[in-house]
Amino acid sequence: MLLPHYYHGLVEAGCDEAGRGCLAGSVYAAAVILPPDYDNPALNDSKQLSSKKRYALREQIEHDALAWAVGIATPQEIDEINILHASFLAMHRALDQLKVRPEALIIDGNHFDPYVVGAKLPDAGRQLPHTCIVKGDGKYQSIAAAAILAKTYRDDYMVEQARLHPFYDWESNKGYPTKKHYQGIEEHGISELHRRSYQLKASPCPSKGGEHAFAEGEFEFDK
């Protein structure tokens, strides 16, 4: 069972992202503030859930949360500042939108660009305390909830983009590197949504293919 909170006596937001490893499309992030006594045994690491379960939980999270929001960073921003910092930028944008203002943050992973409260918000310019938690989406409910929102909203976006860019099988792979995705790039070239700072040609040996070359099957798609 996932833990309800990390900080005691503070309004805590959990944050996570989706789409770092994709060859195309924006990276999405979500921030979620759950009630202090919240307990939902169904929450779990989004990668362990079926697509149907993720979408059912999305509805429940949005109903139950004290506040939630989704932020994005574009492919152009990913290329300009790199995927790591773009992921944090998307988290910052989600945090800026929260109608209930957090006092502390828990972040999935081992690194984070500190969040400074945005202009025109209460406590503008204040840097919030944060804690990074490796595999936090399998440990804390608010991070798990954020992961589900980020994943499902990004999936919706990629399915929509697949209708406009039908060559890359995005409706199935959601932009991740797969054989069909690479074949689409080889046959039709890259789209405006492809991340030009990534390895966009299939490598015969993924370990030698550069930072962003991945083996097919490394990522889980919809079940």
N, C-alpha and C positions, 0 to 999 in steps of 0.2 A: 504494500500500500504506500502511495506517495505521501510525502510530508506536506502539511498545510502551509508552513511558512519557514523562513530562515531567520528573519529579524523578529525581535519581540517588541511589541508596543509601537511599531511603525507601520504606516501604510506602505505595503510592499507590492511592487509590480514585477512580474516575471516576463522575461523577454527571450525570444528565439527567432530564428530565421529559416527560410527555405529557399533553395535554388542556388547555393554557392557553387556546386559542381556542374551546373548546366553550361552548355555551349551557347545558349541563346536565351534571351528574355531578361526581364528585370529580376532582381533579388527582392524577396518579400520578407518582412519582419512583422511581428506582432508583439504587443504589450498587453498584459492582462492583470487586473487587480481583482482578486477573489475575496469574498467575505472572510473575516478572520477565523470563523469556525467552520469554514466550508469543508465538505468531505464528499468526494465523488469517486467511489472505488473503480469506476470505469475508465478514469483518466490514466493514460499510460503513454510511453514513448510513441509518437505518431507513426514511426516506422514499424511498430509492432501491431498496428491496427489496420483493418481492411478499409478500403475507401468508403464503403457504406457506413462503417462505424465512425470514421472521422467526421463525415458530414452530419451524422446524427449528434455527435458530441459538439460539433460547432454550434448547432442550434441551442443546445443546452448551455454551453459556455456563454453564449451571447445573452441568454435569458438570465443566467445566474450571476454573472460577473457584476461587480460594482462599477467597473469601467473596462473597456477594451478598445483597441485601435490597431489598424494595420498601416504600415508605411512601406514605401518602395524606394529602390534606387535603380536607375535606368541602366541599360547596357553601356551607354555613353559614359555615365558616371563610373561604372565598374572599370571601364578601360582607362579612365583618367586617374582614379585614385586607388585602384586595385580592389579585388573582390572582398578582402577582409575589411577594409575601411568602408567600402560601400555597404556591407552588411550592417556595420555599426551605424552608418548614416541612416539606413532604413529603420533601425531600431529607434534612433533619436527622433525621427519623424513620427513614428508610432507613439512614442512617449509624449511628444508635444500635443498630440490630439486627445489624450486622456482627459475625460471630463472630471474625474476625481484625480487630484494631484498626488502622485506618489511621494513618499519620503525616503525611500530606499529601493534599490533594484537588485534582482538576482538574474544573472545572465547565463545562458547555456554556453559552455565552452571554457577556454582557459585565458581569454584575453578580451579586452573591451576598451574602446575609446570613451573616456569619461563623459557622462551626459551633463551638459549645462542647460538649465531650464531656459526655454526659448523666450524671446522678446514678447511682451504683452501678456505673459502668463504670470500668475502669482509666483513670487520669489524668482523673477527673471534674473538670469546671470548666476544663480546658485548652482554649484556642482553637487549632485546627489551622490551619497555613498552607494557603492555597488560591490557585489561579490560575484565572482565567476565560479561556476560549478560545472566541472567536467561531467558530461552525460546527465546534465541537470534535468532534461526532459523525462528521465526515468527515475528522478528523485523527488521533485517538487511539483505540486499540482499546478501552480501558476505558470511555470515554464512549460509543462506538458500542454496546458491549455493554449499558450502562445504558439507552440509548435504546430498544434492542430489548426489554428486559425491561419497561420502563415502558409502552411502546406496546402490547405483547401482553397484559399483565395488565390494562391499562385497557380494551382492546378486549373481553376476556372479561367484564369487569364490565359494560360497556355492553350487550353482547348479553344478559346475564342480566337487566339492568334493562329491556330492551326487552320481555321477556315480561310484566313487571309493568305496563309503561306502553306499550301497543301503538300509540299514536296518533302517534308522532313519528319513526318510521323509524330508531330508534337502532341497530337491528341492521345498518343500512347506513352511516349517517352518523356513528355513535359519539358523537352529541351535538353535532357541529359544525353551523354554520348552513347549512342547505340549504332549498330551496323546500319540500320535504315537511315538514321540521322546523317551519318557520314556519307552514305550513298547519295542522299539528297543534296548534300553540299557539293559532292563531286560532279553530279549531273546538272545541277541548276545554279551552282554558286551560292554565295552567302547572302543572307537577307540583312535588312537594316537592324534586325534584332540580334544578330550574332555578335558575340563578344570578340572583338578583333585582337584582344590581348591574350586570348586562349589559343590552344592548339586545335585548329579546326580541320586538320587532316588526320585520318586514322593512322596510328603508328603501328607497324608490324610487331613492335615490342613496346608495350605501354610503359615499361620501366625506363625506356630511353626516349620517350615521346615528349618530355618536357613537363613542366609543372602541372599543366592542365590536360594531359593525355590520360585517359582512363580506360580500363578494361571493361568491355561489355559485361554486364552482370554484376558490376560493382555496386550499382544502385538498385534499390527496390522501387518498382513502379506500382501502380494501382493493382490491388489484389481482387 
